[in-house]
Amino acid sequence: MTTYFYTPPDRIHGDRLTLPPDEALHAFRVVRHRIGDEIVVVDGEGGWYRVVIEGIDARQVAGRIAERRKEVGEPAFRLRVGMALLKQEKRFSNFLEKATELGVAEVIPLVTARTEKQSIRPARVEHILQAAMKQCLRSRVVATSEPRALDALMAIIGDELVLVCHESSDASSDALLDVLVRAGTPPALTLLVGPEGGFTDAEVARLTAAGARVVSLGERRLRAETAAIAACA
């Protein structure tokens, strides 16, 4: 089984690179790589490298780049998800992991009328996203940001297709799959998912007035993170 390692772009110089200390420790102590072994390294910005180890210990791994590729494991379209913060951090973290596996390009945490949690721990989010990128063999880490209000999110989206997954969708609401079939493969798509309790009617009205479309995920009521995962898939 291939194990991916991560290094930031500033550790790549010409045809040489080094791993950060935590990745070096994992390569040396856990995977037990040695000089001459080949490893795969990604830089989180779409760079993929096959590397021959030239020096290794518990603090640093240095290697020579034998092959470069771009955008390995990345989809051809850009999927952005505006996901409301959830009361239980574990549930939001689970969504971040699965969103990475499903090819999401960007996750924007949302603060809505029914959101109880107002902040995230950036270092924890970064760790989850990097680990998930390596596990599912992607080369680009999912982009994220500080939590935003709905109005702030709509201001940066522009003219792309925006779909609101709303638990109170009525019979006239289109099923998400039907909307996607008609849209084909858009170059960019934004999905919006509310917190426990969903978006308020007033929020949905503001979103649709700004050009978003309300879609249904079916007759069953889903937990917020389940709805987001299902919609991404």
Secondary structure, DSSP 8 states (H G I E B T S, - for coil): ---EEE--GGGEETTEEEE-HHHHHIIIIIS---TT-EEEEE-BBSEEEEEEEEEE-SS-EEEEEEEEEESTT--SSEEEEEEE--SSHHHHHHHHHHHHHTT--EEEEEE-TT-------HHHHHHHHHHHHHHTT-SB--EE-S-EEHHHHHHHHTTSEEEEE-TT--TTSEEHHHHHHHH-S-SEEEEEE--TT---HHHHHHHHHTT-EEEE--SS---HHHHHHHHH-
